[in-house]
């Protein structure tokens, strides 16, 4: 089913490809701290993409394409590097997912929206299709270079199995003979249990499949040219202009109301809607985010399938979609202002900072659409948007959102005497240095669970955030996970100012 646009490589895998797959499998199994964050994620990514990157330098690709794919591979490694110094579960989850997407763009390619979507979906397919291709390298009886490579690979596998057997048997005997040597090995190697065996086998398979898919896609590149052309016009001028014009009028009316609320202030809101500023801000943020996303979908449909038979069609596109983008920017600004106001009154959280950053990226996408309309071409937008999402995640990692949220909550307590200790208690180690500055009674509650989260890491689980958290805890005596450490937490979660 793939032969038409993605034929399998016509040649057997080269030794470099097989070595890259082996390096990816071993690197993932040895370095990945599957149960948490740590520098091992970055090391595993280097092992998986390192061999592919060396092969990319000699691949039959234009220099500009090689640089572009190398940048996506670098973005994937940068996102995995976040796991070496941040611990917020939602941030590191998005970074791992983003690293997978960047890896797919590096391995498969793709610039248009459809090509980018196909690249992300095709990356797992490449891993599965690589299995029979790699199995050909082990097939006995081949003549010439392929047969020599098969013999060399089988000998390498025998050597690897023999080396592993020597490590297990003799390492175990020597460790049982000397306590100091046993302690050194215990720090380097995990305990041999059924769980660690399953983990190792799983990571071997996962790392090997990712590296195999990368090698397969580089040896037999898919043809994504059919996904980059313009769409066939499906909507006449009246069919798309009527809903687009209606949307412009709706947005213009909403923006006028926003201006009235902005200049009228709290008294106007209380008189016209019976709301405080905080209640007004709280009420519409998620709806405005949904409006922004749906507006981008409308722009995508119109720009791809609207009729462009004459100059009037093109002028109408610009005169309707241009104001729609400008008004959408005002809506994005309103959403950001509402969320910021809401956080100032109630509290800052890492998740709220994330949705603010995402909404800001949506605003930048509207700017890109405006620029594309002026230039007359928007083929570069999908890849640029993907790059903006990577920059957003890296910027959030640099900000340390949970540390920032903790600092704003501590400042709020010092100003108003109000703090949500239950939220602070749930924060990761990224917030520990800030929480350690709270008064003793509040600090005991906010950090009561932290010591259990900071138990010793193996070397591949080293994390800068946890390292700083341990240093902060050493300066704070008497912390423990006490069942009654937060018995007075509700006392501080009192009424807030209502502007």
C-alpha positions as CSV (number, residue, x, y, z in Angstrom):
1,X,0.0,0.0,0.0
2,X,3.0,2.3,0.4
3,X,4.9,1.4,-2.8
4,X,3.4,4.3,-4.8
5,X,4.6,7.2,-2.6
6,X,7.0,5.5,-0.2
7,X,8.8,2.5,-1.7
8,X,11.1,0.5,0.5
9,X,14.9,1.0,0.1
10,X,16.3,-0.9,-2.9
11,X,19.5,-1.7,-1.1
12,X,20.2,-3.7,2.1
13,X,21.0,-1.7,5.2
14,X,24.5,-0.5,5.5
15,X,26.7,-1.3,8.5
16,X,26.3,2.4,9.7
17,X,22.5,2.0,9.7
18,X,22.8,-1.2,11.8
19,X,25.2,0.4,14.2
20,X,22.8,3.4,14.5
21,X,20.0,1.1,15.4
22,X,22.1,-0.8,18.0
23,X,23.3,2.5,19.5
24,X,19.7,3.7,19.7
25,X,18.5,0.6,21.4
26,X,21.3,0.4,23.9
27,X,21.3,4.1,24.6
28,X,17.5,4.1,25.4
29,X,17.9,1.0,27.6
30,X,20.9,2.3,29.5
31,X,20.1,6.0,29.9
32,X,16.4,6.5,30.0
33,X,15.0,7.1,33.5
34,X,11.6,5.8,32.6
35,X,10.0,6.6,36.0
36,X,10.8,10.3,36.0
37,X,12.9,13.2,34.7
38,X,16.6,13.2,34.3
39,X,19.6,13.9,32.0
40,X,19.2,10.3,30.7
41,X,16.4,11.4,28.4
42,X,18.8,13.7,26.6
43,X,21.6,11.1,26.5
44,X,19.1,8.5,25.1
45,X,18.0,11.0,22.4
46,X,21.6,11.6,21.5
47,X,22.1,7.9,21.0
48,X,18.9,7.5,19.0
49,X,19.6,10.5,16.7
50,X,23.4,10.5,16.7
51,X,23.9,7.8,14.2
52,X,21.1,9.1,12.0
53,X,22.7,12.6,12.1
54,X,26.0,11.2,10.9
55,X,24.2,9.4,8.0
56,X,22.3,12.6,7.2
57,X,25.6,14.4,6.4
58,X,26.2,12.1,3.4
59,X,22.5,11.6,2.4
60,X,21.4,12.4,-1.1
61,X,19.6,15.6,-0.1
62,X,20.0,19.3,-1.0
63,X,22.2,21.1,1.5
64,X,19.3,23.3,2.6
65,X,17.1,20.3,3.3
66,X,19.9,18.7,5.3
67,X,20.2,21.8,7.4
68,X,16.4,22.0,7.9
69,X,16.2,18.4,9.1
70,X,19.2,18.9,11.3
71,X,17.5,21.9,13.0
72,X,14.4,19.7,13.7
73,X,16.7,17.0,15.2
74,X,18.3,19.7,17.3
75,X,14.9,21.0,18.5
76,X,14.0,17.4,19.5
77,X,17.2,17.2,21.6
78,X,16.6,20.6,23.1
79,X,13.1,19.5,24.3
80,X,14.5,16.3,25.8
81,X,17.1,18.5,27.5
82,X,14.3,20.2,29.4
83,X,13.9,17.0,31.4
84,X,17.4,17.5,32.8
85,X,16.4,20.6,34.7
86,X,12.6,20.8,35.1
87,X,10.1,18.5,36.9
88,X,6.6,19.9,36.3
89,X,4.7,16.8,35.0
90,X,2.7,18.8,32.4
91,X,5.7,20.6,31.1
92,X,7.9,17.6,30.6
93,X,5.0,15.6,29.1
94,X,4.5,18.3,26.4
95,X,8.3,18.4,25.9
96,X,8.5,14.6,25.2
97,X,5.5,14.8,22.9
98,X,7.1,17.8,21.1
99,X,10.4,15.9,20.8
100,X,8.5,13.1,19.1
101,X,7.0,15.6,16.6
102,X,10.3,17.2,15.9
103,X,11.9,13.8,15.4
104,X,9.2,12.9,12.9
105,X,9.8,16.2,10.9
106,X,13.5,15.5,11.0
107,X,13.2,11.9,9.8
108,X,10.2,12.1,7.4
109,X,10.2,15.8,6.3
110,X,7.2,17.8,5.3
111,X,6.4,21.5,5.1
112,X,2.7,21.9,4.3
113,X,0.0,21.3,6.9
114,X,-0.9,17.9,5.3
115,X,2.7,16.9,4.9
116,X,3.5,17.8,8.6
117,X,0.5,15.7,9.7
118,X,1.5,12.8,7.5
119,X,5.1,13.0,8.8
120,X,3.9,12.6,12.4
121,X,1.7,9.6,11.5
122,X,4.3,8.0,9.2
123,X,7.1,7.9,11.8
124,X,5.7,4.9,13.7
125,X,4.9,3.2,10.3
126,X,8.6,3.7,9.3
127,X,9.7,1.8,12.5
128,X,7.5,-1.2,11.6
129,X,8.5,-1.2,7.9
130,X,12.1,-1.2,9.0
131,X,11.9,-4.6,10.6
132,X,11.9,-6.7,7.4
133,X,14.4,-4.4,5.9
134,X,16.8,-4.9,8.8
135,X,16.1,-8.7,8.9
136,X,17.5,-8.9,5.4
137,X,20.9,-8.0,6.8
138,X,20.8,-11.2,9.0
139,X,19.7,-13.5,6.1
140,X,22.3,-16.1,5.5
141,X,23.5,-17.2,2.0
142,X,23.8,-13.8,0.4
143,X,26.7,-13.3,-1.9
144,X,29.0,-10.3,-2.2
145,X,28.9,-7.3,0.2
146,X,25.5,-8.2,1.6
147,X,26.6,-11.6,2.6
148,X,29.7,-10.2,4.3
149,X,27.7,-7.7,6.2
150,X,25.3,-10.5,7.4
151,X,28.2,-12.5,8.7
152,X,29.8,-9.5,10.4
153,X,26.5,-8.6,12.0
154,X,25.9,-12.1,13.3
155,X,29.4,-12.1,14.8
156,X,28.8,-8.7,16.4
157,X,25.6,-10.1,18.0
158,X,27.5,-13.1,19.3
159,X,30.1,-10.8,20.7
160,X,27.5,-8.6,22.4
161,X,25.8,-11.6,24.0
162,X,29.1,-13.0,25.2
163,X,30.1,-9.6,26.7
164,X,26.8,-9.4,28.5
165,X,27.2,-12.9,29.9
166,X,30.7,-12.0,31.2
167,X,29.4,-8.9,32.8
168,X,26.6,-10.7,34.6
169,X,28.5,-13.8,35.7
170,X,31.9,-12.4,36.6
171,X,30.5,-9.0,37.8
172,X,28.1,-10.8,40.1
173,X,30.9,-13.0,41.6
174,X,33.3,-10.1,42.1
175,X,30.5,-7.9,43.7
176,X,29.7,-10.7,46.1
177,X,33.4,-11.0,47.0
178,X,34.0,-7.3,47.9
179,X,31.6,-4.9,49.6
180,X,33.3,-1.7,48.3
181,X,33.2,-3.0,44.7
182,X,29.6,-4.0,45.2
183,X,28.7,-0.5,46.3
184,X,30.4,1.0,43.2
185,X,28.4,-1.4,40.9
186,X,25.2,-0.7,42.8
187,X,25.6,3.0,42.0
188,X,26.2,2.4,38.3
189,X,23.8,-0.5,37.6
190,X,20.1,-1.0,38.6
191,X,18.9,-3.8,40.8
192,X,18.2,-6.9,38.7
193,X,14.5,-7.6,39.3
194,X,11.6,-8.6,37.1
195,X,10.6,-4.9,36.8
196,X,14.1,-3.8,35.6
197,X,14.3,-6.7,33.2
198,X,10.9,-5.7,31.7
199,X,11.9,-2.0,31.6
200,X,15.2,-2.8,29.9
201,X,13.6,-5.0,27.2
202,X,10.9,-2.4,26.6
203,X,13.4,0.4,26.2
204,X,15.6,-1.7,24.0
205,X,12.7,-2.3,21.7
206,X,11.5,1.3,21.8
207,X,14.9,2.8,21.2
208,X,15.7,0.3,18.5
209,X,12.4,0.9,16.7
210,X,12.8,4.7,16.7
211,X,16.4,4.4,15.4
212,X,15.3,1.8,12.8
213,X,12.5,4.0,11.6
214,X,14.9,6.9,11.2
215,X,17.4,4.8,9.2
216,X,14.6,3.4,7.0
217,X,13.2,6.8,6.2
218,X,16.6,8.1,5.3
219,X,17.4,5.2,3.0
220,X,14.0,5.2,1.3
221,X,12.5,8.7,1.6
222,X,8.7,9.2,1.1
223,X,7.5,11.4,-1.7
224,X,5.4,14.2,0.0
225,X,5.3,16.4,-3.1
226,X,1.6,15.6,-3.7
227,X,0.7,17.1,-0.4
228,X,2.2,20.5,-0.9
229,X,0.0,21.8,-3.8
230,X,-2.8,24.3,-3.5
231,X,-6.3,23.0,-2.9
232,X,-8.9,22.8,-5.6
233,X,-11.4,25.7,-5.4
234,X,-14.7,24.4,-3.9
235,X,-16.5,27.5,-2.6
236,X,-17.8,30.3,-4.8
237,X,-17.4,33.9,-3.8
238,X,-20.9,34.1,-2.1
239,X,-20.5,30.8,-0.3
240,X,-17.4,31.8,1.6
241,X,-17.8,35.6,1.7
242,X,-21.2,35.6,3.5
243,X,-20.0,33.6,6.6
244,X,-16.7,35.4,6.6
245,X,-18.4,38.8,6.5
246,X,-20.8,37.8,9.3
247,X,-17.8,36.7,11.4
248,X,-16.1,40.1,10.9
249,X,-19.3,41.9,12.0
250,X,-19.6,39.7,15.1
251,X,-16.0,40.3,16.0
252,X,-16.3,44.1,15.5
253,X,-19.3,44.2,17.9
254,X,-17.4,42.2,20.5
255,X,-14.3,44.4,20.2
256,X,-16.5,47.5,20.7
257,X,-18.0,46.0,23.9
258,X,-14.4,45.2,25.1
259,X,-13.4,48.8,24.6
260,X,-16.4,49.9,26.6
261,X,-15.6,47.6,29.4
262,X,-11.9,48.7,29.3
263,X,-12.6,52.4,29.6
264,X,-15.7,52.1,31.8
265,X,-13.8,50.2,34.5
266,X,-15.2,48.3,37.5
267,X,-18.2,50.7,38.0
268,X,-19.4,50.1,34.5
269,X,-19.2,46.3,34.9
270,X,-21.0,46.4,38.2
271,X,-23.8,48.6,36.7
272,X,-24.2,46.8,33.3
273,X,-23.5,43.2,34.2
274,X,-23.5,43.0,38.0
275,X,-19.9,41.5,37.9
276,X,-16.6,42.4,39.5
277,X,-13.5,42.7,37.4
278,X,-12.3,39.2,38.6
279,X,-15.7,37.6,37.8
280,X,-15.7,39.3,34.4
281,X,-12.2,38.1,33.7
282,X,-12.9,34.5,34.8
283,X,-16.1,34.2,32.7
284,X,-14.8,34.3,29.2
285,X,-11.2,33.1,28.8
286,X,-11.9,29.6,27.7
287,X,-14.6,30.7,25.3
288,X,-12.2,33.2,23.7
289,X,-9.5,30.5,23.3
290,X,-12.1,28.3,21.6
291,X,-13.0,31.3,19.3
292,X,-9.3,31.8,18.4
293,X,-8.9,28.1,17.5
294,X,-12.1,28.0,15.5
295,X,-11.2,31.2,13.7
296,X,-7.9,29.7,12.6
297,X,-9.8,26.7,11.3
298,X,-12.2,29.0,9.3
299,X,-9.1,30.9,7.9
300,X,-7.6,27.6,6.9
301,X,-10.7,26.4,5.1
302,X,-11.3,29.7,3.2
303,X,-7.6,30.2,2.2
304,X,-7.4,26.6,0.8
305,X,-10.7,26.2,-0.9
306,X,-12.1,29.6,-1.7
307,X,-12.5,30.5,-5.4
308,X,-9.8,32.8,-6.9
309,X,-10.9,33.1,-10.5
310,X,-10.4,36.8,-10.9
311,X,-8.9,39.9,-9.3
312,X,-12.1,40.7,-7.4
313,X,-12.0,37.3,-5.7
314,X,-8.5,37.9,-4.5
315,X,-9.3,41.5,-3.3
316,X,-12.3,40.2,-1.4
317,X,-10.1,37.6,0.3
318,X,-7.7,40.3,1.5
319,X,-10.4,42.8,2.5
320,X,-12.3,40.2,4.6
321,X,-9.6,37.9,6.0
322,X,-7.3,40.9,6.8
323,X,-9.8,42.6,9.1
324,X,-10.8,39.2,10.5
325,X,-7.1,38.6,11.6
326,X,-6.8,42.1,13.1
327,X,-10.0,41.7,15.1
328,X,-8.9,38.2,16.2
329,X,-5.7,39.8,17.5
330,X,-7.8,42.0,19.7
331,X,-9.7,39.0,21.0
332,X,-6.5,37.2,21.8
333,X,-5.3,40.3,23.7
334,X,-8.6,40.3,25.6
335,X,-8.2,36.7,26.5
336,X,-4.7,37.2,27.8
337,X,-5.8,40.3,29.7
338,X,-8.6,38.3,31.3
339,X,-6.4,35.4,32.4
340,X,-3.7,37.8,33.8
341,X,-6.4,39.7,35.8
342,X,-7.9,36.5,37.1
343,X,-4.5,35.2,38.3
344,X,-3.7,38.5,40.0
345,X,-6.8,38.2,42.0
346,X,-7.1,34.5,42.7
347,X,-3.6,32.9,42.2
348,X,-1.0,32.1,39.6
349,X,-0.5,28.4,38.5
350,X,1.8,26.8,36.1
351,X,-1.1,25.4,34.0
352,X,-2.6,28.9,33.6
353,X,0.7,30.3,32.5
354,X,0.8,27.5,29.9
355,X,-2.6,28.3,28.4
356,X,-1.6,32.0,28.4
357,X,1.5,31.1,26.4
358,X,-0.5,28.9,24.0
359,X,-3.0,31.8,23.5
360,X,0.0,34.1,22.7
361,X,1.2,31.6,20.1
362,X,-2.3,31.7,18.5
363,X,-2.0,35.5,18.3
364,X,1.4,35.1,16.5
365,X,-0.3,32.7,14.1
366,X,-2.8,35.4,13.2
367,X,0.2,37.7,12.5
368,X,1.7,35.1,10.2
369,X,-1.6,34.8,8.3
370,X,-1.6,38.6,7.9
371,X,2.0,38.5,6.5
372,X,1.1,35.6,4.2
373,X,-1.9,37.6,2.9
374,X,0.4,40.5,2.1
375,X,3.0,38.2,0.4
376,X,0.4,36.2,-1.5
377,X,1.8,32.8,-0.2
378,X,1.5,30.9,3.0
379,X,3.2,27.6,2.3
380,X,5.8,28.4,5.0
381,X,3.2,28.9,7.8
382,X,2.8,25.3,9.1
383,X,6.5,24.7,9.7
384,X,6.8,28.1,11.3
385,X,3.9,27.4,13.7
386,X,5.6,24.1,14.7
387,X,8.8,26.1,15.4
388,X,6.8,28.6,17.5
389,X,5.4,25.8,19.6
390,X,8.9,24.5,20.2
391,X,10.1,28.0,21.2
392,X,7.1,28.3,23.5
393,X,7.9,25.1,25.4
394,X,11.6,26.1,25.7
395,X,10.7,29.6,26.9
396,X,8.3,28.1,29.5
397,X,11.1,25.8,30.7
398,X,13.5,28.8,31.0
399,X,10.8,30.7,33.0
400,X,10.3,27.7,35.4
401,X,6.5,28.1,35.5
402,X,5.9,26.3,38.8
403,X,8.7,28.3,40.4
404,X,7.3,31.5,39.0
405,X,3.8,30.6,40.2
406,X,5.1,29.7,43.7
407,X,6.9,33.1,43.9
408,X,3.7,35.0,42.9
409,X,1.7,33.0,45.5
410,X,4.3,33.8,48.2
411,X,4.2,37.5,47.3
412,X,0.4,37.4,47.5
413,X,0.6,35.9,51.0
414,X,2.9,38.7,52.1
415,X,0.6,41.3,50.7
416,X,-2.9,39.9,51.5
417,X,-2.2,37.1,54.0
418,X,-4.0,34.6,51.6
419,X,-2.3,31.5,50.1
420,X,-3.5,28.2,48.6
421,X,-1.3,25.7,50.5
422,X,-3.0,22.7,49.0
423,X,-1.9,23.9,45.5
424,X,1.6,24.7,46.7
425,X,1.9,21.3,48.3
426,X,1.3,19.6,45.0
427,X,4.0,21.5,43.1
428,X,7.1,19.8,41.9
429,X,10.7,20.2,43.0
430,X,11.0,23.2,40.7
431,X,9.1,25.3,43.3
432,X,11.0,24.1,46.4
433,X,13.6,26.9,46.7
434,X,10.8,29.5,46.7
435,X,8.5,27.6,49.1
436,X,11.4,27.2,51.5
437,X,11.1,31.0,52.1
438,X,7.6,30.7,53.6
439,X,7.1,31.1,57.4
440,X,7.7,27.9,59.3
441,X,4.0,26.9,59.8
442,X,3.2,27.4,56.1
443,X,6.5,25.9,55.0
444,X,5.9,22.6,56.9
445,X,2.7,22.1,54.9
446,X,3.9,23.3,51.5
447,X,7.0,21.1,51.7
448,X,5.6,18.2,53.6
449,X,5.6,15.8,50.6
450,X,8.9,17.1,49.1
451,X,11.4,14.9,50.9
452,X,9.8,11.7,49.6
453,X,10.0,13.1,46.0
454,X,13.7,13.8,46.4
455,X,15.1,10.4,47.2
456,X,18.4,9.5,45.6
457,X,18.6,9.4,41.8
458,X,20.9,7.2,39.8
459,X,23.4,9.0,37.7
460,X,21.2,9.0,34.6
461,X,18.4,10.5,36.7
462,X,20.3,13.6,37.7
463,X,18.1,16.7,37.5
464,X,19.1,20.3,38.2
465,X,15.7,21.2,39.7
466,X,15.9,18.3,42.2
467,X,19.5,19.2,43.0
468,X,18.5,22.7,43.9
469,X,15.5,21.5,45.9
470,X,17.8,19.3,48.0
471,X,20.1,22.2,48.7
472,X,17.1,24.3,49.8
473,X,15.8,21.5,52.1
474,X,19.2,21.2,53.8
475,X,18.8,24.8,54.9
476,X,15.3,24.1,56.3
477,X,15.4,21.8,59.4
478,X,12.6,19.6,60.7
479,X,10.7,18.8,57.5
480,X,8.8,15.5,57.3
481,X,5.6,14.1,55.7
482,X,3.5,14.7,58.7
483,X,-0.2,13.7,58.4
484,X,-1.2,16.8,60.3
485,X,1.3,19.2,58.7
486,X,-1.6,21.0,56.8
487,X,-4.3,20.9,59.5
488,X,-4.4,24.7,59.5
489,X,-4.1,25.2,55.7
490,X,-7.8,26.4,55.3
491,X,-7.0,29.3,57.7
492,X,-4.9,31.0,55.0
493,X,-7.2,30.3,52.1
494,X,-9.5,33.1,53.1
495,X,-11.5,35.6,51.1
496,X,-9.6,37.6,48.5
497,X,-9.8,41.2,47.5
498,X,-12.7,41.9,45.1
499,X,-11.8,44.8,43.0
